[in-house]
Amino acid sequence: AGLSQGVSAATVNDTKNGGNSTATASLIKPDEGSEAANIKLTAVPDITFAEQVISGEALTIDSAKTVSDPITVVNPGQDDGWSVSVKTAGFVGTSDDMKGKLLRGAVLSFDAGTVSTDNPAAVTDEEKPTGVAIPVNETDGLITSASTNQGYGTWYHKHEVNEVHLSIPSANVAGDYQADLV
């Protein structure tokens, strides 16, 4: 003989036992002016290019060797939008014998890259920030931004190695160079 168990359907009775229920949640913005209310830039990439042989002619490096962290912005629900800009004073020599020497005319550039979030299913295309292709020079240049009512939560602007380039004109000398991106 087999065992069986019967279960009857739940119904709402006069004392409201059983049936449907609700769940509620309230989210509030952090206090205006508090540290928690600030939109934060929490990570930026370091970029390394592979060693190149110079020939006395212009050199274009079409791909970085490594691009570390993506540009990461955390917005705790501010409506005003945000932007990230980048600039550099140029590439300067890093070894003792190269101190003060410039990599003259060098241009670091980024393609638009890919902007993503932790929870893409919760965001419409209209709410997504935008990545921008940009050559980096001495002037602040926009690299990623969110307009009003965009860019809530955590956003990552990632550049693959083939989306970062370095153009170096002729008339430069061999050496190790570094540019501070600010």
MOUR-V781970 format. One record per residue. N is the residue number from 1. RES is the residue in one letter. NEAR is the number of other C-alpha atoms within 12 Angstrom. Layout:
# MOUR-V781970
n = {N	N}
res = {RES	RES}
near = {NEAR	NEAR}
This chain:
# MOUR-V781970
n = {1	2	3	4	5	6	7	8	9	10	11	12	13	14	15	16	17	18	19	20	21	22	23	24	25	26	27	28	29	30	31	32	33	34	35	36	37	38	39	40	41	42	43	44	45	46	47	48	49	50	51	52	53	54	55	56	57	58	59	60	61	62	63	64	65	66	67	68	69	70	71	72	73	74	75	76	77	78	79	80	81	82	83	84	85	86	87	88	89	90	91	92	93	94	95	96	97	98	99	100	101	102	103	104	105	106	107	108	109	110	111	112	113	114	115	116	117	118	119	120	121	122	123	124	125	126	127	128	129	130	131	132	133	134	135	136	137	138	139	140	141	142	143	144	145	146	147	148	149	150	151	152	153	154	155	156	157	158	159	160	161	162	163	164	165	166	167	168	169	170	171	172	173	174	175	176	177	178	179	180	181	182}
res = {A	G	L	S	Q	G	V	S	A	A	T	V	N	D	T	K	N	G	G	N	S	T	A	T	A	S	L	I	K	P	D	E	G	S	E	A	A	N	I	K	L	T	A	V	P	D	I	T	F	A	E	Q	V	I	S	G	E	A	L	T	I	D	S	A	K	T	V	S	D	P	I	T	V	V	N	P	G	Q	D	D	G	W	S	V	S	V	K	T	A	G	F	V	G	T	S	D	D	M	K	G	K	L	L	R	G	A	V	L	S	F	D	A	G	T	V	S	T	D	N	P	A	A	V	T	D	E	E	K	P	T	G	V	A	I	P	V	N	E	T	D	G	L	I	T	S	A	S	T	N	Q	G	Y	G	T	W	Y	H	K	H	E	V	N	E	V	H	L	S	I	P	S	A	N	V	A	G	D	Y	Q	A	D	L	V}
near = {3	4	5	6	6	6	6	6	8	11	12	12	10	8	8	11	11	12	13	11	9	6	6	6	6	6	8	12	19	16	13	14	11	11	13	17	18	25	31	26	26	19	19	27	27	23	29	23	26	17	15	22	16	18	15	13	14	22	23	23	27	23	26	29	22	20	26	21	19	30	34	34	35	31	33	29	27	27	20	18	28	32	31	34	26	30	25	23	23	28	32	27	23	19	14	12	14	19	16	18	22	25	32	25	22	31	29	39	34	37	28	24	27	25	31	31	30	18	15	18	11	15	20	16	17	15	25	32	38	30	32	28	25	27	29	33	27	21	16	18	24	24	35	38	35	34	20	18	22	29	43	37	32	30	40	35	42	33	36	26	28	22	29	34	32	36	28	31	22	18	17	27	24	24	23	25	28	26	30	22	25	22}
